[in-house]
Amino acid sequence: MRAAPSRQQQRQAPSQNDFYHVRSQSISQRPVWLADAARARPAGHFSSRPIPFPPAVNAARIVRMTISAHPAPSPARWSAWLLPHAWVALYWLAFLLVLEPGNIQRASQAGQVLSLPHETIRILVASLLGATVTSAVQALAGRFPLHGPGRGRHLLIHAAGAAGLALALVLASCLLAAWVFAGRWLPSWDEIRDQLVGNFTLLMFALAALIALVHANLQRKAPAATPARPDAPAPVRGPLPALTHVEVKRRGQLISLPLSEVDWIESQGNYVALHVGREQHLLRDTVSRFAERLDSRRFLRIHRGVIVAVDRVRAVEPLTNSDTLLHLTRGGPLRASRSYAAAVRELAAQLCREPVTKQS
């Protein structure tokens, strides 16, 4: 038979509920004081006495652990939240005070006398109720600014948000009026309808003005845009030197081909073909990009896809459709399009002057 536990062991044994949670841990993972209590506990024995805290775990330590796990909000955070709500409450207070003379006049015309305490409570509660929309208005103004791209769509979103907030304020005011002044849990449908007819449009305008004020405040707090510094002028680069040689393959070998040997150049898809007599050499390039790297005094573009060496042109023959045919010293004639007619005419005039120069 197992010996009955001593009274000290019974005092150290945890209660039934606490023991249920202790069993989910192994003996090695528990604190020493819990492990000893678990070992000292006899089978089938339950005690209602609470687990005694060890000397190291006191109330002050528990309080410090709780505070460190859930720190209190800082005063700066509270002021950042409280200050906008206070300003919005003052805004609604001023708004309601402006409307109060009209309420008094309508009541006197109906033969009623408004109670000062009643009106004071109503105005203060309505101001605090209006301050509850501060966070929603700030979120709308920050998320959907009324400047920059998309301001038309943002304006519609603000209108829908103001309508929703106005409806929420009307319903909340009806509930508060039923609780405080009528002693009922819910207002009647007639009261809600009367409030919507009389106050919904007015609240829409008040919320629109509040949204405009919040936008103006955000714009004021936004950092001023620094004037853009004029970009430093880009270094002026001179024209690249014209190509004199290109590397091509001839019979499997890479050679440097002088461009002075090229008769004409044509476009072949993503390549340019360099014609040297009966030979043809391909380079992966476009005619437009390759023409920019050529010496304009030695090469002339006569077609969208054709470039000719000026010193290879022997004669220029005009055609009936405003095109021109260029005859080369070697190779077949090349057709020049009318888009390059001016350059071809200048070339023809140069060819006509050359014999005269040679004779002189």
LUMFIPA-513326 format. One line per field, with one value per residue (C-alpha): x, y, z; residue number from 1. Coordinates in steps of 0.001 Angstrom, whole numbers. Example, Ala and Ser with C-alpha at 12.3 -4.5 7.8 and 13.67 -1.06 7.14 Angstrom:
BEGIN
x <- [12300 13670] .
y <- [-4500 -1060] .
z <- [7800 7140] .
num <- [1 2] .
//
This chain:
BEGIN
x <- [0 1135 1700 -749 686 1799 -53 2813 2630 -1136 -641 1845 -464 -2342 -6094 -7996 -8427 -4811 -3559 -5380 -3190 -14 -339 106 3790 6489 8113 11354 9572 7727 9120 10779 8050 5357 7337 7737 4023 3172 5486 4085 488 -972 -3012 -6731 -6315 -7699 -7467 -9308 -6427 -4722 -1138 1130 3345 7072 8832 10344 6932 5252 2453 4780 6483 3151 2083 5340 4947 1386 2387 5288 3056 321 1943 -326 -741 1733 481 1543 -648 -3603 -3170 -2875 -6222 -7973 -7075 -8801 -11891 -12033 -11819 -14556 -16742 -16254 -17148 -20455 -21091 -20691 -22856 -25674 -25463 -25883 -29048 -30484 -32145 -34158 -35258 -36365 -38294 -40103 -40969 -42392 -44470 -45898 -46720 -44021 -41283 -37936 -36384 -32850 -31542 -33177 -31574 -28195 -28116 -29308 -26633 -23793 -24774 -25194 -21729 -20128 -22055 -20790 -17211 -17478 -17159 -13697 -11731 -13903 -13532 -9756 -9536 -11544 -9454 -6171 -7104 -8938 -7352 -9206 -6138 -4054 -5190 -8533 -10016 -13365 -13726 -12531 -15175 -17904 -16449 -16518 -20151 -21107 -19168 -20865 -24276 -23487 -22193 -25231 -27557 -25617 -25808 -29560 -30177 -27900 -29605 -33024 -31879 -30419 -33548 -35727 -33559 -32933 -36127 -38843 -37670 -38027 -35503 -36246 -37606 -40673 -40495 -42287 -39607 -36840 -38597 -39105 -35434 -34309 -36544 -35564 -31870 -30327 -29564 -28325 -25991 -24702 -23647 -22119 -20109 -18989 -17689 -15970 -14283 -13080 -11603 -9829 -8403 -7170 -5527 -3800 -2559 -1246 638 2031 5693 6131 7299 10857 11426 12977 16584 17445 19181 22802 23336 24332 27855 27898 29260 30750 29718 31183 33915 32642 33278 36173 36312 33890 34601 33037 33524 35122 35563 35181 37709 37037 38547 38489 36751 37522 34323 36109 35705 31913 29825 26392 24468 20984 18657 17936 15627 17649 20867 22595 24333 27583 28118 31735 31719 30188 30759 28212 28908 26192 26175 23482 22192 19507 20014 18918 21318 24148 23647 24186 27680 28735 30552 27829 30353 31061 27684 24206 20884 18712 15965 14483 16607 19465 22675 25101 28760 28949 32199 30630 27861 28643 25413 21987 18976 15612 12483 8927 7426 9813 12086 15734 18019 21633 24226 27290 30817 30352 27172 23616 21709 19952 16539 16227 12796 11215 11577 15313 15036 16644 19794 19954 19603 22453 24511 23644 24703 27969 28581 27962 30504 33263 34214 34354 36625 38896 39143 40013] .
y <- [0 3524 5779 8624 12002 14341 17583 19602 17544 18091 21846 21783 19723 21778 21855 19693 22402 23554 20004 19449 22088 20930 17396 18682 19332 16865 16861 18204 21171 22306 24667 22948 23848 22465 19321 18570 19095 16763 14032 14341 14024 10544 8840 9486 12296 15762 18839 22126 24096 26537 26123 28173 30596 30174 32960 34333 34802 37571 39974 42814 40628 39541 43178 44069 41137 42207 45821 44804 42476 45106 48556 51524 53914 56772 60317 61431 58754 59758 63427 62592 60790 63174 66505 65907 64541 67611 69964 68052 68170 71953 72101 70317 72438 75628 74162 73317 76680 78429 76389 76847 80287 78740 75907 78397 80455 77427 76237 79647 79752 76360 77617 75564 76610 74813 73810 75116 71929 69822 71838 71921 68153 67687 69972 68495 64904 65729 67349 64290 62059 64066 63694 59918 60319 61913 58750 57883 61374 61297 57902 59122 62278 60410 57529 59502 62969 65576 66624 64867 62103 60430 63353 62995 59395 60383 63120 60540 58322 61246 61973 58344 58356 61566 60069 56942 58927 61235 58227 56702 59959 60249 56678 57099 60366 58709 55873 58270 60439 57369 56170 59495 61485 58902 55977 53527 51109 51820 54871 54630 54603 57953 59537 58136 59354 62835 63061 61908 64434 67301 66682 64355 67043 69423 66767 66057 69689 69770 66619 68003 71128 68965 66864 70056 71300 67987 68115 71655 70593 67655 69931 72381 69659 68123 68987 71766 70551 71643 73284 70902 71659 72155 69088 69488 69855 66620 66602 67473 64570 65108 62960 59507 58960 57399 53745 52910 49145 46426 42882 40234 36549 35408 31691 30992 33607 36942 39750 43540 44810 48403 50249 51851 48500 48387 49249 49385 48175 46719 45570 41850 41430 41872 42065 44451 43032 44664 44173 44103 43249 39801 39111 39742 40053 40083 42111 41856 45424 47638 49954 53031 52389 51402 54509 56756 55313 55843 58811 60899 62217 58719 56968 58114 56563 56305 54008 52892 49768 50758 52760 53410 54403 57815 57082 53956 55882 56241 57840 58941 58178 59805 57675 58668 58058 60476 57624 57508 54745 54789 52991 51771 51180 47509 45686 46203 49506 50594 52223 55361 56239 59674 60168 60603 62514 65694 63884 62019 65266 66768 63683 64021 67681 66690 64099 66737 69128 66583 66347 70161 70299 67668 69550 72826] .
z <- [0 -795 2196 2683 1704 4413 5090 3597 410 255 600 -2287 -4529 -7192 -7477 -9953 -12612 -12428 -12493 -15791 -17403 -15653 -17048 -20602 -19819 -19024 -15610 -17067 -18685 -15544 -12931 -10002 -7545 -9917 -10651 -6948 -6401 -9266 -7974 -4445 -5631 -4989 -7669 -7460 -4960 -5680 -3529 -3743 -2267 -4659 -5747 -3495 -5423 -4854 -3010 -6234 -7850 -5902 -6685 -7667 -10242 -11687 -12013 -13756 -16153 -16960 -17580 -19810 -21830 -22248 -22135 -21656 -24580 -24535 -23800 -27276 -28826 -26674 -27568 -31267 -31019 -28614 -30220 -33602 -31855 -29614 -32601 -34419 -31292 -31191 -34888 -34268 -31177 -33215 -35969 -33539 -31778 -35123 -35754 -32261 -32839 -35662 -33382 -30711 -33264 -34675 -31168 -30217 -33389 -32459 -28956 -27218 -24831 -25062 -21760 -21254 -19542 -22242 -25054 -23306 -22936 -26524 -27977 -25909 -26680 -30375 -30440 -28869 -31250 -34212 -32955 -33395 -37178 -36854 -37563 -40563 -42049 -41515 -43192 -46191 -46543 -46275 -48555 -51254 -51631 -53663 -55619 -58187 -60522 -59850 -57926 -59740 -58570 -55095 -54948 -55596 -52868 -50435 -51333 -50705 -47428 -46279 -47084 -45082 -42120 -42200 -42149 -39246 -37267 -37840 -36657 -33628 -32639 -32890 -30627 -28056 -28080 -27513 -24613 -22863 -23416 -24168 -22047 -24962 -26424 -30086 -31908 -34106 -37907 -38003 -35833 -38027 -41183 -39730 -38757 -42203 -43946 -41671 -40965 -43575 -46185 -43499 -42128 -45646 -46065 -42576 -43291 -46664 -44919 -42289 -44993 -46693 -43408 -42813 -46343 -45785 -42521 -44219 -46986 -44397 -42542 -45714 -46289 -48783 -52126 -52685 -56030 -58419 -59051 -62654 -63897 -64624 -68326 -69884 -71151 -74801 -76707 -80061 -82983 -82933 -85453 -88645 -89245 -91474 -90949 -89873 -88756 -90975 -91588 -94826 -95394 -91675 -90616 -88950 -90987 -90868 -93986 -95056 -95883 -98806 -100591 -100102 -103186 -101598 -98549 -98296 -95528 -95151 -92168 -88981 -90948 -93315 -96362 -97452 -101203 -102313 -106006 -106170 -102482 -99745 -96029 -93348 -90146 -87468 -87456 -88955 -91890 -89927 -87051 -89371 -91543 -88510 -88096 -91699 -93172 -94833 -97355 -98656 -98276 -99327 -98405 -101529 -100269 -96982 -97187 -99518 -99002 -101830 -101870 -103552 -105392 -106930 -108719 -112398 -113684 -112481 -114686 -113906 -114356 -115290 -111823 -110083 -109073 -110073 -111277 -110154 -112288 -110441 -111609 -110714 -109989 -111179 -111086 -107874 -107711 -105559 -104157 -104431 -100660 -101183 -104469 -103109 -102005 -105315 -107311 -105341 -106127 -109819 -109811 -108175 -110880 -113547 -111992 -111598 -115331 -115554 -112535 -113996 -117358 -115654] .
num <- [1 2 3 4 5 6 7 8 9 10 11 12 13 14 15 16 17 18 19 20 21 22 23 24 25 26 27 28 29 30 31 32 33 34 35 36 37 38 39 40 41 42 43 44 45 46 47 48 49 50 51 52 53 54 55 56 57 58 59 60 61 62 63 64 65 66 67 68 69 70 71 72 73 74 75 76 77 78 79 80 81 82 83 84 85 86 87 88 89 90 91 92 93 94 95 96 97 98 99 100 101 102 103 104 105 106 107 108 109 110 111 112 113 114 115 116 117 118 119 120 121 122 123 124 125 126 127 128 129 130 131 132 133 134 135 136 137 138 139 140 141 142 143 144 145 146 147 148 149 150 151 152 153 154 155 156 157 158 159 160 161 162 163 164 165 166 167 168 169 170 171 172 173 174 175 176 177 178 179 180 181 182 183 184 185 186 187 188 189 190 191 192 193 194 195 196 197 198 199 200 201 202 203 204 205 206 207 208 209 210 211 212 213 214 215 216 217 218 219 220 221 222 223 224 225 226 227 228 229 230 231 232 233 234 235 236 237 238 239 240 241 242 243 244 245 246 247 248 249 250 251 252 253 254 255 256 257 258 259 260 261 262 263 264 265 266 267 268 269 270 271 272 273 274 275 276 277 278 279 280 281 282 283 284 285 286 287 288 289 290 291 292 293 294 295 296 297 298 299 300 301 302 303 304 305 306 307 308 309 310 311 312 313 314 315 316 317 318 319 320 321 322 323 324 325 326 327 328 329 330 331 332 333 334 335 336 337 338 339 340 341 342 343 344 345 346 347 348 349 350 351 352 353 354 355 356 357 358 359 360] .
//
